[in-house]
Amino acid sequence: MNNNIQLVVFDIAGTTLKDNGEITLAFQSALLEYGYDIPSEKIGPLMGYKKPEAIKMMLQEYEDDVSMITVEYINTIHDHFLKLMVDYYESAEHLEPLPHAEEVFTWLRHNGIKIGLDTGFSNEITNVIIERLGWLKDKKIDAVVSSNEVPAGRPQPYMIRKIMQAVGVTDPSKVIKVGDTEVDVNEGKNAGCLYSIAVTTGAFNREQLLPYNPSFIIDGLDELIPILQTHTN
């Protein structure tokens, strides 16, 4: 099949993997351990960011002594977050793909379209998730990139570019990005993707996504297939 779309890059938590609030809770707990009591509504909008960058943003708002905000201090808090998340993903009884995620992967594979995942997590967390879901070893996806494997996380385009290189796609206008946050939308735009599609299954609802002008807003991954079908022949 000759496709105008060669690659779809998905976010993980909130887009292809069900998030029951455990990421926000771990982030909140890691910051509270160091004396920062941050409400969850402040944390949710940061979920798509590279996690050390999100921690820095919170410290800039909640730490009065700017001399405290060092790389070492940020990394100390991030290490605590990492431990909480790795422990969670290793021990959770079930890691549940979001509805239609694996069905969409199968459709893409059947239509010769490559499948990539990118994430604001570092690879210590990502590797546990992907191993438990079996998505790489079972060839459900082609590539996965974590935010610590590139020079900068979202909204910069480096993760998408790394996935493109890994799967042999050179033209970003043949790539679609799908994610649940502001920075997912802007990552796709900054990479020059044909579409940057927002999904309401994660951190942002439709009203919160609208100001960032995604190409489409969908309420479930099953709505992605009709969009893609208009570009396959």
Phi and psi restraints in degrees (value plus and minus 20) as a CYANA .aco file:
   2 ASN   PHI    -108.9   -68.9
   2 ASN   PSI      93.1   133.1
   3 ASN   PHI    -128.1   -88.1
   3 ASN   PSI     117.7   157.7
   4 ASN   PHI     -97.1   -57.1
   4 ASN   PSI     -39.0     1.0
   5 ILE   PHI    -125.1   -85.1
   5 ILE   PSI     105.9   145.9
   6 GLN   PHI    -129.7   -89.7
   6 GLN   PSI     -39.0     1.0
   7 LEU   PHI    -173.5  -133.5
   7 LEU   PSI     117.1   157.1
   8 VAL   PHI    -140.0  -100.0
   8 VAL   PSI     107.7   147.7
   9 VAL   PHI    -128.8   -88.8
   9 VAL   PSI     102.5   142.5
  10 PHE   PHI    -129.4   -89.4
  10 PHE   PSI     124.5   164.5
  11 ASP   PHI     -89.0   -49.0
  11 ASP   PSI     147.1   187.1
  12 ILE   PHI    -117.6   -77.6
  12 ILE   PSI    -105.7   -65.7
  13 ALA   PHI     -84.6   -44.6
  13 ALA   PSI     105.3   145.3
  14 GLY   PHI      70.4   110.4
  14 GLY   PSI     -30.7     9.3
  15 THR   PHI    -138.8   -98.8
  15 THR   PSI     -72.1   -32.1
  16 THR   PHI    -135.2   -95.2
  16 THR   PSI     -39.7     0.3
  17 LEU   PHI    -137.8   -97.8
  17 LEU   PSI     110.4   150.4
  18 LYS   PHI     -82.7   -42.7
  18 LYS   PSI     112.4   152.4
  19 ASP   PHI    -137.0   -97.0
  19 ASP   PSI      94.5   134.5
  20 ASN   PHI    -116.5   -76.5
  20 ASN   PSI       1.0    41.0
  21 GLY   PHI      76.3   116.3
  21 GLY   PSI     -19.5    20.5
  22 GLU   PHI     -88.4   -48.4
  22 GLU   PSI     -47.9    -7.9
  23 ILE   PHI     -91.6   -51.6
  23 ILE   PSI     -66.2   -26.2
  24 THR   PHI     -79.3   -39.3
  24 THR   PSI     -62.4   -22.4
  25 LEU   PHI     -83.8   -43.8
  25 LEU   PSI     -62.9   -22.9
  26 ALA   PHI     -86.0   -46.0
  26 ALA   PSI     -61.1   -21.1
  27 PHE   PHI     -82.6   -42.6
  27 PHE   PSI     -64.8   -24.8
  28 GLN   PHI     -82.6   -42.6
  28 GLN   PSI     -64.2   -24.2
  29 SER   PHI     -85.6   -45.6
  29 SER   PSI     -60.4   -20.4
  30 ALA   PHI     -83.1   -43.1
  30 ALA   PSI     -61.3   -21.3
  31 LEU   PHI     -91.5   -51.5
  31 LEU   PSI     -56.8   -16.8
  32 LEU   PHI     -84.3   -44.3
  32 LEU   PSI     -53.6   -13.6
  33 GLU   PHI     -76.7   -36.7
  33 GLU   PSI     -47.5    -7.5
  34 TYR   PHI    -127.3   -87.3
  34 TYR   PSI      -3.8    36.2
  35 GLY   PHI      75.9   115.9
  35 GLY   PSI     -10.6    29.4
  36 TYR   PHI    -128.7   -88.7
  36 TYR   PSI      88.5   128.5
  37 ASP   PHI    -114.4   -74.4
  37 ASP   PSI      76.3   116.3
  38 ILE   PHI    -131.2   -91.2
  38 ILE   PSI     106.7   146.7
  39 PRO   PHI     -87.1   -47.1
  39 PRO   PSI     130.1   170.1
  40 SER   PHI     -82.8   -42.8
  40 SER   PSI     -49.3    -9.3
  41 GLU   PHI     -88.1   -48.1
  41 GLU   PSI     -39.6     0.4
  42 LYS   PHI    -100.0   -60.0
  42 LYS   PSI     -48.6    -8.6
  43 ILE   PHI    -104.4   -64.4
  43 ILE   PSI     -58.7   -18.7
  44 GLY   PHI     -69.4   -29.4
  44 GLY   PSI     -68.7   -28.7
  45 PRO   PHI     -84.6   -44.6
  45 PRO   PSI     -32.7     7.3
  46 LEU   PHI    -115.7   -75.7
  46 LEU   PSI     -19.7    20.3
  47 MET   PHI     -84.8   -44.8
  47 MET   PSI     -44.4    -4.4
  48 GLY   PHI    -101.1   -61.1
  48 GLY   PSI     -32.6     7.4
  49 TYR   PHI     -95.7   -55.7
  49 TYR   PSI     137.6   177.6
  50 LYS   PHI     -74.9   -34.9
  50 LYS   PSI     109.4   149.4
  51 LYS   PHI     -83.4   -43.4
  51 LYS   PSI     -59.6   -19.6
  52 PRO   PHI     -80.7   -40.7
  52 PRO   PSI     -54.1   -14.1
  53 GLU   PHI     -86.9   -46.9
  53 GLU   PSI     -59.2   -19.2
  54 ALA   PHI     -84.6   -44.6
  54 ALA   PSI     -60.2   -20.2
  55 ILE   PHI     -82.5   -42.5
  55 ILE   PSI     -64.2   -24.2
  56 LYS   PHI     -78.9   -38.9
  56 LYS   PSI     -62.5   -22.5
  57 MET   PHI     -82.8   -42.8
  57 MET   PSI     -58.7   -18.7
  58 MET   PHI     -89.3   -49.3
  58 MET   PSI     -60.4   -20.4
  59 LEU   PHI     -83.8   -43.8
  59 LEU   PSI     -57.6   -17.6
  60 GLN   PHI     -83.7   -43.7
  60 GLN   PSI     -45.1    -5.1
  61 GLU   PHI    -110.7   -70.7
  61 GLU   PSI     -53.9   -13.9
  62 TYR   PHI    -129.2   -89.2
  62 TYR   PSI     -31.0     9.0
  63 GLU   PHI    -123.3   -83.3
  63 GLU   PSI      94.2   134.2
  64 ASP   PHI     -91.2   -51.2
  64 ASP   PSI     -50.8   -10.8
  65 ASP   PHI    -110.9   -70.9
  65 ASP   PSI      77.8   117.8
  66 VAL   PHI     -83.3   -43.3
  66 VAL   PSI     -42.0    -2.0
  67 SER   PHI     -87.1   -47.1
  67 SER   PSI     -37.5     2.5
  68 MET   PHI     -93.8   -53.8
  68 MET   PSI     -43.5    -3.5
  69 ILE   PHI    -104.9   -64.9
  69 ILE   PSI      59.5    99.5
  70 THR   PHI    -130.1   -90.1
  70 THR   PSI     143.9   183.9
  71 VAL   PHI     -78.9   -38.9
  71 VAL   PSI     -60.4   -20.4
  72 GLU   PHI     -83.3   -43.3
  72 GLU   PSI     -63.4   -23.4
  73 TYR   PHI     -86.9   -46.9
  73 TYR   PSI     -62.7   -22.7
  74 ILE   PHI     -79.9   -39.9
  74 ILE   PSI     -63.7   -23.7
  75 ASN   PHI     -86.9   -46.9
  75 ASN   PSI     -53.7   -13.7
  76 THR   PHI     -83.0   -43.0
  76 THR   PSI     -65.4   -25.4
  77 ILE   PHI     -86.3   -46.3
  77 ILE   PSI     -61.2   -21.2
  78 HIS   PHI     -83.6   -43.6
  78 HIS   PSI     -57.6   -17.6
  79 ASP   PHI     -80.8   -40.8
  79 ASP   PSI     -58.3   -18.3
  80 HIS   PHI     -86.2   -46.2
  80 HIS   PSI     -63.7   -23.7
  81 PHE   PHI     -79.2   -39.2
  81 PHE   PSI     -65.1   -25.1
  82 LEU   PHI     -75.8   -35.8
  82 LEU   PSI     -67.2   -27.2
  83 LYS   PHI     -81.5   -41.5
  83 LYS   PSI     -64.6   -24.6
  84 LEU   PHI     -80.4   -40.4
  84 LEU   PSI     -63.6   -23.6
  85 MET   PHI     -92.8   -52.8
  85 MET   PSI     -61.2   -21.2
  86 VAL   PHI     -82.7   -42.7
  86 VAL   PSI     -64.1   -24.1
  87 ASP   PHI     -79.6   -39.6
  87 ASP   PSI     -61.8   -21.8
  88 TYR   PHI     -84.2   -44.2
  88 TYR   PSI     -72.1   -32.1
  89 TYR   PHI     -89.8   -49.8
  89 TYR   PSI     -46.0    -6.0
  90 GLU   PHI     -94.9   -54.9
  90 GLU   PSI     -52.6   -12.6
  91 SER   PHI    -124.3   -84.3
  91 SER   PSI     -36.0     4.0
  92 ALA   PHI     -76.7   -36.7
  92 ALA   PSI     113.5   153.5
  93 GLU   PHI     -80.6   -40.6
  93 GLU   PSI     -61.0   -21.0
  94 HIS   PHI    -153.8  -113.8
  94 HIS   PSI     112.9   152.9
  95 LEU   PHI    -123.0   -83.0
  95 LEU   PSI     100.6   140.6
  96 GLU   PHI    -130.7   -90.7
  96 GLU   PSI      94.8   134.8
  97 PRO   PHI     -79.3   -39.3
  97 PRO   PSI     128.1   168.1
  98 LEU   PHI     -87.0   -47.0
  98 LEU   PSI     133.2   173.2
  99 PRO   PHI     -71.5   -31.5
  99 PRO   PSI     114.5   154.5
 100 HIS   PHI      58.3    98.3
 100 HIS   PSI     -24.5    15.5
 101 ALA   PHI     -80.3   -40.3
 101 ALA   PSI     -73.2   -33.2
 102 GLU   PHI     -90.7   -50.7
 102 GLU   PSI     -51.0   -11.0
 103 GLU   PHI     -82.7   -42.7
 103 GLU   PSI     -61.3   -21.3
 104 VAL   PHI     -88.4   -48.4
 104 VAL   PSI     -60.4   -20.4
 105 PHE   PHI     -76.4   -36.4
 105 PHE   PSI     -64.7   -24.7
 106 THR   PHI     -82.9   -42.9
 106 THR   PSI     -62.5   -22.5
 107 TRP   PHI     -82.8   -42.8
 107 TRP   PSI     -63.9   -23.9
 108 LEU   PHI     -81.9   -41.9
 108 LEU   PSI     -65.9   -25.9
 109 ARG   PHI     -80.0   -40.0
 109 ARG   PSI     -63.7   -23.7
 110 HIS   PHI     -81.8   -41.8
 110 HIS   PSI     -50.4   -10.4
 111 ASN   PHI    -117.9   -77.9
 111 ASN   PSI      -7.1    32.9
 112 GLY   PHI      53.2    93.2
 112 GLY   PSI       2.2    42.2
 113 ILE   PHI    -121.8   -81.8
 113 ILE   PSI     109.4   149.4
 114 LYS   PHI     -90.7   -50.7
 114 LYS   PSI     133.2   173.2
 115 ILE   PHI    -146.5  -106.5
 115 ILE   PSI     101.8   141.8
 116 GLY   PHI    -143.8  -103.8
 116 GLY   PSI     133.7   173.7
 117 LEU   PHI    -142.3  -102.3
 117 LEU   PSI     118.8   158.8
 118 ASP   PHI    -153.9  -113.9
 118 ASP   PSI     141.0   181.0
 119 THR   PHI    -177.8  -137.8
 119 THR   PSI     132.4   172.4
 120 GLY   PHI     -96.9   -56.9
 120 GLY   PSI     -29.3    10.7
 121 PHE   PHI     -89.3   -49.3
 121 PHE   PSI     136.8   176.8
 122 SER   PHI    -104.4   -64.4
 122 SER   PSI     146.0   186.0
 123 ASN   PHI     -88.9   -48.9
 123 ASN   PSI     -37.8     2.2
 124 GLU   PHI     -80.3   -40.3
 124 GLU   PSI     -58.6   -18.6
 125 ILE   PHI    -100.8   -60.8
 125 ILE   PSI     -67.4   -27.4
 126 THR   PHI     -76.6   -36.6
 126 THR   PSI     -62.9   -22.9
 127 ASN   PHI     -81.6   -41.6
 127 ASN   PSI     -59.0   -19.0
 128 VAL   PHI     -83.8   -43.8
 128 VAL   PSI     -65.8   -25.8
 129 ILE   PHI     -80.8   -40.8
 129 ILE   PSI     -71.3   -31.3
 130 ILE   PHI     -86.8   -46.8
 130 ILE   PSI     -56.3   -16.3
 131 GLU   PHI     -84.6   -44.6
 131 GLU   PSI     -65.0   -25.0
 132 ARG   PHI     -88.1   -48.1
 132 ARG   PSI     -57.8   -17.8
 133 LEU   PHI     -95.6   -55.6
 133 LEU   PSI     -43.6    -3.6
 134 GLY   PHI      54.9    94.9
 134 GLY   PSI      -2.3    37.7
 135 TRP   PHI     -88.5   -48.5
 135 TRP   PSI     -53.5   -13.5
 136 LEU   PHI    -101.6   -61.6
 136 LEU   PSI     -69.0   -29.0
 137 LYS   PHI     -86.0   -46.0
 137 LYS   PSI     -48.6    -8.6
 138 ASP   PHI    -110.1   -70.1
 138 ASP   PSI     -14.7    25.3
 139 LYS   PHI      39.3    79.3
 139 LYS   PSI      12.1    52.1
 140 LYS   PHI     -96.4   -56.4
 140 LYS   PSI     -47.2    -7.2
 141 ILE   PHI    -148.9  -108.9
 141 ILE   PSI     146.8   186.8
 142 ASP   PHI    -123.5   -83.5
 142 ASP   PSI     -50.1   -10.1
 143 ALA   PHI    -179.2  -139.2
 143 ALA   PSI     132.1   172.1
 144 VAL   PHI    -161.1  -121.1
 144 VAL   PSI     117.5   157.5
 145 VAL   PHI    -151.5  -111.5
 145 VAL   PSI     113.5   153.5
 146 SER   PHI    -121.1   -81.1
 146 SER   PSI     139.9   179.9
 147 SER   PHI     -86.3   -46.3
 147 SER   PSI     -44.9    -4.9
 148 ASN   PHI    -102.4   -62.4
 148 ASN   PSI     -18.8    21.2
 149 GLU   PHI    -117.7   -77.7
 149 GLU   PSI     -16.6    23.4
 150 VAL   PHI    -153.8  -113.8
 150 VAL   PSI     144.7   184.7
 151 PRO   PHI     -81.2   -41.2
 151 PRO   PSI     -51.7   -11.7
 152 ALA   PHI    -174.1  -134.1
 152 ALA   PSI     126.9   166.9
 153 GLY   PHI    -102.6   -62.6
 153 GLY   PSI    -185.5  -145.5
 154 ARG   PHI     -80.1   -40.1
 154 ARG   PSI     128.0   168.0
 155 PRO   PHI    -106.9   -66.9
 155 PRO   PSI     -11.1    28.9
 156 GLN   PHI     -86.4   -46.4
 156 GLN   PSI     134.8   174.8
 157 PRO   PHI    -110.4   -70.4
 157 PRO   PSI     -11.9    28.1
 158 TYR   PHI     -82.2   -42.2
 158 TYR   PSI     -57.6   -17.6
 159 MET   PHI     -86.7   -46.7
 159 MET   PSI     -61.8   -21.8
 160 ILE   PHI     -82.6   -42.6
 160 ILE   PSI     -62.9   -22.9
 161 ARG   PHI     -82.6   -42.6
 161 ARG   PSI     -58.3   -18.3
 162 LYS   PHI     -85.7   -45.7
 162 LYS   PSI     -60.0   -20.0
 163 ILE   PHI     -86.0   -46.0
 163 ILE   PSI     -63.2   -23.2
 164 MET   PHI     -76.0   -36.0
 164 MET   PSI     -65.6   -25.6
 165 GLN   PHI     -82.4   -42.4
 165 GLN   PSI     -60.7   -20.7
 166 ALA   PHI     -85.0   -45.0
 166 ALA   PSI     -53.4   -13.4
 167 VAL   PHI    -124.7   -84.7
 167 VAL   PSI     -17.7    22.3
 168 GLY   PHI      60.2   100.2
 168 GLY   PSI       8.6    48.6
 169 VAL   PHI    -123.3   -83.3
 169 VAL   PSI     108.2   148.2
 170 THR   PHI    -128.3   -88.3
 170 THR   PSI     -40.4    -0.4
 171 ASP   PHI    -125.1   -85.1
 171 ASP   PSI      90.4   130.4
 172 PRO   PHI     -85.2   -45.2
 172 PRO   PSI     -39.2     0.8
 173 SER   PHI     -93.5   -53.5
 173 SER   PSI     -21.4    18.6
 174 LYS   PHI    -129.5   -89.5
 174 LYS   PSI      -1.8    38.2
 175 VAL   PHI    -139.4   -99.4
 175 VAL   PSI     123.6   163.6
 176 ILE   PHI    -141.5  -101.5
 176 ILE   PSI     116.4   156.4
 177 LYS   PHI    -127.6   -87.6
 177 LYS   PSI     119.2   159.2
 178 VAL   PHI    -151.3  -111.3
 178 VAL   PSI     106.6   146.6
 179 GLY   PHI    -182.0  -142.0
 179 GLY   PSI     154.4   194.4
 180 ASP   PHI    -131.3   -91.3
 180 ASP   PSI     -12.5    27.5
 181 THR   PHI    -151.1  -111.1
 181 THR   PSI     147.4   187.4
 182 GLU   PHI     -72.1   -32.1
 182 GLU   PSI     -67.8   -27.8
 183 VAL   PHI     -92.4   -52.4
 183 VAL   PSI     -43.9    -3.9
 184 ASP   PHI     -83.2   -43.2
 184 ASP   PSI     -67.6   -27.6
 185 VAL   PHI     -79.1   -39.1
 185 VAL   PSI     -67.8   -27.8
 186 ASN   PHI     -92.3   -52.3
 186 ASN   PSI     -47.8    -7.8
 187 GLU   PHI     -81.5   -41.5
 187 GLU   PSI     -67.3   -27.3
 188 GLY   PHI     -82.0   -42.0
 188 GLY   PSI     -61.3   -21.3
 189 LYS   PHI     -84.3   -44.3
 189 LYS   PSI     -64.8   -24.8
 190 ASN   PHI     -86.5   -46.5
 190 ASN   PSI     -45.5    -5.5
 191 ALA   PHI    -102.8   -62.8
 191 ALA   PSI     -28.9    11.1
 192 GLY   PHI      59.7    99.7
 192 GLY   PSI       3.4    43.4
 193 CYS   PHI     -84.9   -44.9
 193 CYS   PSI     131.2   171.2
 194 LEU   PHI     -76.7   -36.7
 194 LEU   PSI     -69.3   -29.3
 195 TYR   PHI    -151.2  -111.2
 195 TYR   PSI     125.4   165.4
 196 SER   PHI    -140.2  -100.2
 196 SER   PSI      84.5   124.5
 197 ILE   PHI    -123.4   -83.4
 197 ILE   PSI     111.8   151.8
 198 ALA   PHI    -121.7   -81.7
 198 ALA   PSI     123.5   163.5
 199 VAL   PHI    -143.4  -103.4
 199 VAL   PSI     122.7   162.7
 200 THR   PHI    -113.1   -73.1
 200 THR   PSI      -4.7    35.3
 201 THR   PHI    -106.9   -66.9
 201 THR   PSI     -19.4    20.6
 202 GLY   PHI    -144.9  -104.9
 202 GLY   PSI    -146.9  -106.9
 203 ALA   PHI     -93.6   -53.6
 203 ALA   PSI     -48.1    -8.1
 204 PHE   PHI    -135.7   -95.7
 204 PHE   PSI     120.6   160.6
 205 ASN   PHI    -111.1   -71.1
 205 ASN   PSI     158.6   198.6
 206 ARG   PHI     -78.1   -38.1
 206 ARG   PSI     -64.4   -24.4
 207 GLU   PHI     -83.9   -43.9
 207 GLU   PSI     -55.8   -15.8
 208 GLN   PHI     -93.5   -53.5
 208 GLN   PSI     -46.0    -6.0
 209 LEU   PHI    -104.2   -64.2
 209 LEU   PSI     -51.5   -11.5
 210 LEU   PHI     -72.4   -32.4
 210 LEU   PSI     -61.5   -21.5
 211 PRO   PHI     -82.5   -42.5
 211 PRO   PSI     -37.0     3.0
 212 TYR   PHI    -115.1   -75.1
 212 TYR   PSI     -16.8    23.2
 213 ASN   PHI      33.3    73.3
 213 ASN   PSI      33.2    73.2
 214 PRO   PHI     -83.6   -43.6
 214 PRO   PSI     138.9   178.9
 215 SER   PHI     -81.5   -41.5
 215 SER   PSI     -60.6   -20.6
 216 PHE   PHI    -164.9  -124.9
 216 PHE   PSI     133.6   173.6
 217 ILE   PHI    -137.7   -97.7
 217 ILE   PSI     104.2   144.2
 218 ILE   PHI    -139.9   -99.9
 218 ILE   PSI     134.4   174.4
 219 ASP   PHI    -120.4   -80.4
 219 ASP   PSI     -22.4    17.6
 220 GLY   PHI    -188.6  -148.6
 220 GLY   PSI     135.3   175.3
 221 LEU   PHI     -87.6   -47.6
 221 LEU   PSI     -39.3     0.7
 222 ASP   PHI     -83.6   -43.6
 222 ASP   PSI     -44.4    -4.4
 223 GLU   PHI     -95.1   -55.1
 223 GLU   PSI     -29.7    10.3
 224 LEU   PHI     -93.6   -53.6
 224 LEU   PSI     -55.8   -15.8
 225 ILE   PHI     -80.7   -40.7
 225 ILE   PSI     -66.3   -26.3
 226 PRO   PHI     -80.0   -40.0
 226 PRO   PSI     -54.0   -14.0
 227 ILE   PHI     -85.2   -45.2
 227 ILE   PSI     -64.4   -24.4
 228 LEU   PHI     -88.9   -48.9
 228 LEU   PSI     -52.4   -12.4
 229 GLN   PHI     -82.7   -42.7
 229 GLN   PSI     -46.1    -6.1
 230 THR   PHI     -92.4   -52.4
 230 THR   PSI     -30.4     9.6
 231 HIS   PHI    -136.1   -96.1
 231 HIS   PSI      -9.2    30.8
 232 THR   PHI    -136.9   -96.9
 232 THR   PSI     124.4   164.4
